[in-house]
């Protein structure tokens, strides 16, 4: 985990290059010029994500994005007329990357979808999600959320994207552990998802030199045990039994 923390703090171009590029518009057609324009836009949006990770939302200007991308200001403004426009496009681009990274992360979990929760499956899920939140794209997305707090136009873009990502994870968790969605279990499942998500996101947003390795493993183990204990108590109540002391 120490190496992963270093990679998170010092983002290279290779680490932020997405495996799937920005969304294509159907109207682009199949011409070489359209493809060239598409690739340049993707290149600029990758540079925008690196800037967001390395210098933050406030310091990310069109000039710095152009410099990071290695393109002229003219080339930059040809594709994106303003800072607001490039941030709106970057938000969609980064969301696509987050979705892709989530799908990759969750495939690493061996817990069979729909099976009864186990401590091992819960712990493996937590570790996969922690890896997902340690990606540079998460920090870039969070920087845009910070900017959206005081920028109404950016907020209009970010609000539905954030909601869609949260919904995707919630649905995925319920798919893997459907018992949490049953009557008598839903409230506990909702609170446990909140506990897990906010804890893992907090670790990613505020990386500390001591919260890695064995110590981070112990945090994950405690979260997994807490989730399973709460699950058992709720399950017993649902069956009409009193929880064991």
C-alpha contacts under 8 A as a table, 3 or more apart, distances in Angstrom:
res1	aa1	res2	aa2	distance
1	X	4	X	4.96
1	X	5	X	6.20
1	X	212	X	5.81
1	X	213	X	5.44
2	X	5	X	5.11
2	X	6	X	6.42
2	X	212	X	6.19
2	X	213	X	6.51
3	X	6	X	5.14
3	X	7	X	6.29
4	X	7	X	5.09
4	X	8	X	6.23
4	X	134	X	7.70
5	X	8	X	5.03
5	X	9	X	6.38
5	X	134	X	7.66
5	X	207	X	7.18
5	X	212	X	7.97
6	X	9	X	5.23
6	X	10	X	6.10
7	X	10	X	5.29
7	X	11	X	5.95
7	X	12	X	7.98
8	X	11	X	6.05
8	X	134	X	6.49
8	X	135	X	6.58
8	X	136	X	5.95
9	X	54	X	7.98
10	X	54	X	7.54
11	X	15	X	6.27
11	X	16	X	7.03
11	X	50	X	7.12
11	X	53	X	7.36
11	X	54	X	7.01
11	X	136	X	7.09
12	X	15	X	5.32
12	X	16	X	6.69
12	X	50	X	7.91
13	X	16	X	5.44
13	X	17	X	6.19
13	X	50	X	7.22
14	X	17	X	5.29
15	X	136	X	7.59
16	X	46	X	6.79
16	X	49	X	7.21
16	X	50	X	6.50
16	X	136	X	6.52
16	X	137	X	7.10
17	X	46	X	6.21
18	X	21	X	6.14
18	X	46	X	7.59
18	X	97	X	6.23
19	X	97	X	7.71
20	X	96	X	7.69
20	X	97	X	6.82
20	X	100	X	7.67
21	X	42	X	6.17
21	X	93	X	7.23
21	X	97	X	7.94
22	X	42	X	5.87
22	X	92	X	7.46
22	X	93	X	4.77
22	X	96	X	7.07
23	X	92	X	7.68
23	X	93	X	6.77
23	X	96	X	7.75
24	X	28	X	7.37
24	X	38	X	7.55
25	X	28	X	5.65
26	X	29	X	6.52
28	X	31	X	7.93
28	X	34	X	5.82
29	X	34	X	6.73
30	X	34	X	6.56
30	X	35	X	6.88
31	X	34	X	5.21
31	X	35	X	6.32
32	X	35	X	4.99
32	X	36	X	6.03
33	X	36	X	5.03
33	X	37	X	6.12
34	X	37	X	5.08
34	X	38	X	6.07
35	X	38	X	4.98
35	X	39	X	6.17
36	X	39	X	5.22
36	X	40	X	6.24
37	X	40	X	5.16
37	X	41	X	6.18
37	X	79	X	7.87
38	X	41	X	5.19
38	X	42	X	6.24
39	X	42	X	5.07
39	X	43	X	6.13
40	X	43	X	4.94
40	X	44	X	6.23
41	X	44	X	5.12
41	X	45	X	6.18
41	X	79	X	6.54
42	X	45	X	5.06
42	X	46	X	6.12
43	X	46	X	5.18
43	X	47	X	6.37
43	X	69	X	6.72
44	X	47	X	5.03
44	X	48	X	6.20
44	X	65	X	7.12
44	X	66	X	7.25
44	X	69	X	5.67
44	X	76	X	7.60
45	X	48	X	4.80
45	X	49	X	6.28
45	X	86	X	7.39
45	X	89	X	7.41
45	X	90	X	5.44
45	X	93	X	7.16
46	X	49	X	5.17
46	X	50	X	6.43
46	X	69	X	7.94
47	X	50	X	5.07
47	X	51	X	6.23
47	X	65	X	5.94
47	X	66	X	7.84
47	X	68	X	5.68
47	X	69	X	5.17
48	X	51	X	5.10
48	X	52	X	6.22
48	X	60	X	7.65
48	X	65	X	5.53
48	X	68	X	7.91
48	X	86	X	7.99
48	X	87	X	7.91
48	X	90	X	6.88
49	X	52	X	5.08
49	X	53	X	6.29
49	X	90	X	7.14
49	X	94	X	7.44
49	X	137	X	7.15
49	X	140	X	5.78
50	X	53	X	5.16
50	X	54	X	6.02
50	X	140	X	7.64
51	X	54	X	5.14
51	X	55	X	5.55
51	X	56	X	6.59
51	X	57	X	7.92
51	X	60	X	5.93
51	X	64	X	7.57
51	X	65	X	6.63
51	X	68	X	7.42
52	X	55	X	5.72
52	X	56	X	4.40
52	X	57	X	5.35
52	X	60	X	6.29
52	X	139	X	7.73
52	X	140	X	5.14
52	X	143	X	6.39
52	X	144	X	7.89
53	X	56	X	5.78
53	X	136	X	6.52
53	X	137	X	7.84
53	X	139	X	5.96
53	X	140	X	5.13
53	X	143	X	7.64
55	X	58	X	7.93
55	X	59	X	5.89
55	X	60	X	6.62
56	X	59	X	5.73
56	X	60	X	6.23
56	X	140	X	7.86
56	X	143	X	6.20
57	X	60	X	5.24
57	X	143	X	5.42
57	X	144	X	6.39
57	X	146	X	7.61
57	X	147	X	6.31
58	X	61	X	7.84
58	X	147	X	7.47
60	X	64	X	6.26
60	X	65	X	6.84
61	X	64	X	5.24
61	X	65	X	6.18
61	X	83	X	6.74
62	X	65	X	4.98
62	X	66	X	6.07
62	X	73	X	7.95
62	X	76	X	7.61
62	X	82	X	7.49
62	X	83	X	5.83
63	X	66	X	5.20
63	X	67	X	6.26
63	X	73	X	6.80
64	X	67	X	4.99
64	X	68	X	6.04
65	X	68	X	5.05
65	X	69	X	6.05
66	X	69	X	5.06
66	X	70	X	5.94
66	X	71	X	5.24
66	X	72	X	6.21
66	X	73	X	6.13
66	X	76	X	6.10
67	X	70	X	4.97
67	X	71	X	6.35
67	X	72	X	7.56
68	X	71	X	7.94
71	X	75	X	6.21
71	X	76	X	6.75
72	X	75	X	5.18
72	X	76	X	6.28
73	X	76	X	4.93
73	X	77	X	6.16
74	X	77	X	5.26
74	X	78	X	6.04
75	X	78	X	5.05
75	X	79	X	6.72
76	X	79	X	5.65
76	X	80	X	6.04
76	X	81	X	7.74
77	X	80	X	4.83
77	X	81	X	4.71
77	X	82	X	7.01
78	X	81	X	6.59
80	X	83	X	7.59
80	X	85	X	5.86
80	X	86	X	5.54
81	X	85	X	6.45
81	X	86	X	7.71
82	X	85	X	5.15
82	X	86	X	6.45
83	X	86	X	5.29
83	X	87	X	6.17
84	X	87	X	5.19
84	X	88	X	6.15
84	X	153	X	7.95
84	X	154	X	7.25
85	X	88	X	5.17
85	X	89	X	6.32
86	X	89	X	5.14
86	X	90	X	5.94
87	X	90	X	4.86
87	X	91	X	5.99
87	X	144	X	7.79
87	X	154	X	7.62
88	X	91	X	5.21
88	X	92	X	6.74
88	X	154	X	6.72
88	X	157	X	6.40
89	X	92	X	5.41
89	X	93	X	6.19
90	X	93	X	4.84
90	X	94	X	5.89
91	X	94	X	5.28
91	X	95	X	6.10
91	X	141	X	7.00
91	X	144	X	7.24
91	X	157	X	7.47
91	X	158	X	6.91
91	X	161	X	7.91
92	X	95	X	5.05
92	X	96	X	6.31
92	X	161	X	7.52
93	X	96	X	5.26
93	X	97	X	6.53
94	X	97	X	4.97
94	X	98	X	6.15
94	X	137	X	6.31
94	X	140	X	7.64
94	X	141	X	6.63
95	X	98	X	4.97
95	X	99	X	6.22
95	X	141	X	7.55
95	X	161	X	6.91
95	X	165	X	7.73
96	X	99	X	5.23
96	X	100	X	6.31
97	X	100	X	5.10
97	X	101	X	6.09
97	X	137	X	7.12
98	X	101	X	5.07
98	X	102	X	6.05
98	X	137	X	6.54
98	X	138	X	7.16
99	X	102	X	5.15
99	X	103	X	6.33
99	X	165	X	7.31
100	X	103	X	5.26
100	X	104	X	6.39
101	X	104	X	5.08
101	X	105	X	6.08
101	X	132	X	6.60
102	X	105	X	5.04
102	X	106	X	6.09
102	X	129	X	7.91
102	X	132	X	6.18
103	X	106	X	5.44
103	X	107	X	6.30
104	X	107	X	5.39
104	X	108	X	7.03
105	X	108	X	5.58
105	X	109	X	7.60
105	X	128	X	5.50
105	X	129	X	6.86
105	X	131	X	7.28
105	X	132	X	6.11
106	X	109	X	5.52
106	X	125	X	7.32
106	X	128	X	6.31
106	X	129	X	7.43
107	X	110	X	7.54
108	X	128	X	6.91
109	X	121	X	7.42
109	X	124	X	6.03
109	X	125	X	5.94
109	X	128	X	6.93
110	X	121	X	7.19
110	X	124	X	7.84
111	X	115	X	7.41
111	X	121	X	5.18
111	X	176	X	7.46
112	X	115	X	5.62
112	X	176	X	6.95
113	X	175	X	6.16
113	X	176	X	4.16
113	X	177	X	6.85
114	X	175	X	6.16
114	X	176	X	5.14
114	X	177	X	5.59
114	X	178	X	5.75
115	X	176	X	7.04
115	X	177	X	6.58
115	X	178	X	7.91
116	X	177	X	6.68
116	X	179	X	7.34
117	X	121	X	6.61
117	X	122	X	6.81
117	X	177	X	6.19
117	X	228	X	7.70
118	X	121	X	5.17
118	X	122	X	6.06
118	X	228	X	7.39
119	X	122	X	5.09
119	X	123	X	6.09
119	X	224	X	6.34
119	X	225	X	6.72
119	X	228	X	6.47
120	X	123	X	5.19
120	X	124	X	6.14
121	X	124	X	5.14
121	X	125	X	6.13
122	X	125	X	5.10
122	X	126	X	6.26
122	X	224	X	5.66
122	X	228	X	7.88
123	X	126	X	5.10
123	X	127	X	6.31
123	X	220	X	6.61
123	X	221	X	6.38
123	X	224	X	5.36
124	X	127	X	5.22
124	X	128	X	6.23
125	X	128	X	5.13
125	X	129	X	6.17
126	X	129	X	5.11
126	X	130	X	6.07
126	X	196	X	7.68
126	X	220	X	6.55
126	X	224	X	7.42
127	X	130	X	5.01
127	X	131	X	6.25
127	X	220	X	7.13
128	X	131	X	5.20
128	X	132	X	6.30
129	X	132	X	4.83
129	X	133	X	6.25
129	X	200	X	7.50
130	X	133	X	5.14
130	X	134	X	6.20
130	X	200	X	5.68
130	X	201	X	7.70
130	X	204	X	7.64
131	X	134	X	5.10
131	X	135	X	6.86
132	X	135	X	5.80
133	X	138	X	5.86
133	X	200	X	7.04
133	X	201	X	6.17
133	X	204	X	5.97
134	X	138	X	6.93
134	X	204	X	5.30
135	X	138	X	5.63
135	X	139	X	7.31
136	X	139	X	5.34
136	X	140	X	6.35
137	X	140	X	4.99
137	X	141	X	6.04
138	X	141	X	5.08
138	X	142	X	6.11
139	X	142	X	4.98
139	X	143	X	6.15
139	X	204	X	7.99
139	X	205	X	6.90
140	X	143	X	5.11
140	X	144	X	6.49
141	X	144	X	5.20
141	X	145	X	6.39
142	X	145	X	4.89
142	X	146	X	6.25
143	X	146	X	5.05
143	X	147	X	6.34
144	X	147	X	4.99
144	X	148	X	6.09
144	X	154	X	7.94
144	X	158	X	7.50
145	X	148	X	4.92
145	X	149	X	6.48
145	X	155	X	7.53
145	X	158	X	6.57
146	X	149	X	5.41
146	X	150	X	7.73
147	X	150	X	6.02
147	X	151	X	6.14
147	X	154	X	7.30
147	X	155	X	8.00
148	X	151	X	4.72
148	X	152	X	6.48
148	X	153	X	7.55
148	X	154	X	4.94
148	X	155	X	4.32
148	X	158	X	6.83
149	X	152	X	7.44
149	X	155	X	6.60
150	X	155	X	7.96
151	X	154	X	5.40
151	X	155	X	6.04
152	X	155	X	4.93
152	X	156	X	6.33
153	X	156	X	5.26
153	X	157	X	6.83
154	X	157	X	5.13
154	X	158	X	6.12
155	X	158	X	4.98
155	X	159	X	5.69
156	X	159	X	5.80
156	X	160	X	7.41
157	X	160	X	6.57
157	X	161	X	6.91
158	X	161	X	5.12
158	X	162	X	5.94
159	X	162	X	5.33
159	X	163	X	6.21
160	X	163	X	5.00
160	X	164	X	6.07
161	X	164	X	5.16
161	X	165	X	6.34
162	X	165	X	5.25
162	X	166	X	6.23
163	X	166	X	5.19
163	X	167	X	6.02
164	X	167	X	5.09
164	X	168	X	6.10
165	X	168	X	5.08
165	X	169	X	6.48
166	X	169	X	5.33
166	X	170	X	6.22
167	X	170	X	5.04
167	X	171	X	6.01
168	X	171	X	5.29
168	X	172	X	6.10
169	X	172	X	4.98
169	X	173	X	6.12
170	X	173	X	5.18
170	X	174	X	6.29
170	X	193	X	7.46
171	X	174	X	5.17
171	X	175	X	6.04
172	X	175	X	4.97
172	X	176	X	6.21
173	X	176	X	5.15
173	X	177	X	5.98
173	X	178	X	7.83
174	X	177	X	4.87
174	X	178	X	4.71
174	X	179	X	7.57
174	X	180	X	6.36
174	X	181	X	6.35
175	X	178	X	5.32
177	X	180	X	6.01
178	X	181	X	5.51
178	X	182	X	7.17
179	X	182	X	5.43
179	X	185	X	7.04
180	X	185	X	5.07
180	X	186	X	5.37
180	X	188	X	7.34
180	X	189	X	4.97
181	X	185	X	6.04
181	X	186	X	4.62
181	X	189	X	6.94
182	X	185	X	5.37
182	X	186	X	5.82
183	X	186	X	6.05
183	X	238	X	7.75
184	X	187	X	7.20
184	X	234	X	7.01
184	X	235	X	7.75
184	X	237	X	7.63
184	X	238	X	5.42
185	X	188	X	5.43
185	X	189	X	6.08
185	X	231	X	7.81
185	X	234	X	6.02
185	X	235	X	6.86
185	X	238	X	7.21
186	X	189	X	5.06
186	X	190	X	6.07
187	X	190	X	5.09
187	X	191	X	6.27
188	X	191	X	5.24
188	X	192	X	6.08
188	X	230	X	7.25
188	X	231	X	7.23
188	X	234	X	7.01
189	X	192	X	5.10
189	X	193	X	6.11
189	X	231	X	7.74
190	X	193	X	5.20
190	X	194	X	6.31
191	X	194	X	5.01
191	X	195	X	6.14
192	X	195	X	4.96
192	X	196	X	6.07
192	X	227	X	6.27
193	X	196	X	5.16
193	X	197	X	5.93
194	X	197	X	5.29
194	X	198	X	5.96
195	X	198	X	5.56
195	X	199	X	6.04
196	X	199	X	5.28
196	X	200	X	6.13
196	X	223	X	7.08
197	X	200	X	5.35
197	X	201	X	5.98
198	X	201	X	5.11
198	X	202	X	5.93
199	X	202	X	5.11
199	X	203	X	6.41
200	X	203	X	5.20
200	X	204	X	6.42
201	X	204	X	5.06
201	X	205	X	6.09
202	X	205	X	5.16
202	X	206	X	5.96
203	X	206	X	5.44
203	X	207	X	5.63
203	X	208	X	7.81
203	X	211	X	7.80
204	X	207	X	5.68
207	X	211	X	7.14
208	X	211	X	5.29
208	X	212	X	7.58
209	X	212	X	6.71
210	X	215	X	7.30
211	X	215	X	5.72
211	X	216	X	5.31
212	X	215	X	5.60
212	X	216	X	4.57
212	X	217	X	7.42
213	X	216	X	5.50
213	X	217	X	6.29
214	X	217	X	4.89
214	X	218	X	6.18
215	X	218	X	5.11
215	X	219	X	6.39
216	X	219	X	4.98
216	X	220	X	6.31
217	X	220	X	5.12
217	X	221	X	6.18
218	X	221	X	4.93
218	X	222	X	6.12
219	X	222	X	5.18
219	X	223	X	6.23
220	X	223	X	5.09
220	X	224	X	6.11
221	X	224	X	5.06
221	X	225	X	6.11
222	X	225	X	5.10
222	X	226	X	5.97
223	X	226	X	5.09
223	X	227	X	6.09
224	X	227	X	5.13
224	X	228	X	6.20
225	X	228	X	5.09
225	X	229	X	6.02
226	X	229	X	5.16
226	X	230	X	6.14
227	X	230	X	5.27
227	X	231	X	6.01
228	X	231	X	4.86
228	X	232	X	6.12
229	X	232	X	5.20
229	X	233	X	6.33
230	X	233	X	5.22
230	X	234	X	6.16
231	X	234	X	5.21
231	X	235	X	5.96
232	X	235	X	4.98
232	X	236	X	6.07
232	X	243	X	7.68
233	X	236	X	5.18
233	X	237	X	6.24
233	X	242	X	7.89
233	X	243	X	5.12
233	X	244	X	7.67
234	X	237	X	5.04
234	X	238	X	6.08
234	X	243	X	7.96
235	X	238	X	4.98
235	X	239	X	6.32
236	X	239	X	5.11
236	X	240	X	6.23
236	X	241	X	4.95
236	X	242	X	6.19
236	X	243	X	5.78
237	X	240	X	4.90
237	X	241	X	5.32
237	X	242	X	6.04
237	X	243	X	6.79
238	X	241	X	7.43
